[in-house]
Amino acid sequence: MSDPLADLKRRAYGRPVSEADAATAQAELRRLSTPDAPPPAPVLPEPVASVRPKQKLLLAVAALAAAALATGIALAPRPSLDVFAMPQSGVPAWPGARAADDDIRWLGSLGPWDVFGFMTAGGNVCVTAFLAGASGGGSCTSRANFAAAGLAFATSVSGEDLTVAWGPRGAAVLDGGPR
């Protein structure tokens, strides 16, 4: 069995675990040597360095900038061709003829118009529109041109006008209506 007094002396005068532990042990030894003396005041640990107001301000500004950057990245328009990254469901069906290897996606509707984009096996990006199942024409460009400038298309069938601007970033923008 260990002697509590010897343990207290070891903590007070031996190699300290911490300065606060040594000071506490020394104070306890003094109290034990004079039983009628009031207990010593507790030894408080050294205060932790506090953050100054200027540091708090810099930290707040850095946190705000990080949040703004994350929001900007999340809200930034994605590349237009990302529409081909996943299959679509619950969209209007493609009414036109197609090659087996064409990759077709619905881009949107405006009034009676349904607008589709597709990539051909030859490496072109195309946009086309259908009015009540009838073709309203289309336009194609190379992937390199699409990545640089996107694709614009305008048509008019049966008194219904349509303009489409698509790419290189974001969704297709449809505009038009009856003449």
FENQUI-V954052 format. One line per field, one symbol per residue. ss: DSSP state (2 for helix, 1 for strand, 0 for the rest). psi: psi as a letter, one per 20 degrees, with the letter a starting at -180 (. if undefined). A space follows every 10 residues. Layout:
BEGIN
ss=???
psi=???
END
This chain:
BEGIN
ss=0002222222 2220000022 2222222222 2220000000 0000000000 0022222222 2222222222 2222200012 2222000000 0000000000 0011111111 0011111110 0001111111 1001111111 1122222220 1111111001 1111110010 001111110
psi=qqphghgghg hhiaoqgrhh gghggghhgg ghhnhiqqqq qqpqqqqqpr pqhhhggggg gggggggggg ggghiqpqph iihihqqqqk rqqoirqqqh jpopqphrqo cipppqqqpr hijqpqqqqp olippjaaqq rrhghghgib pqpqrppljo qpqpppriqa rqopqaaq.
END
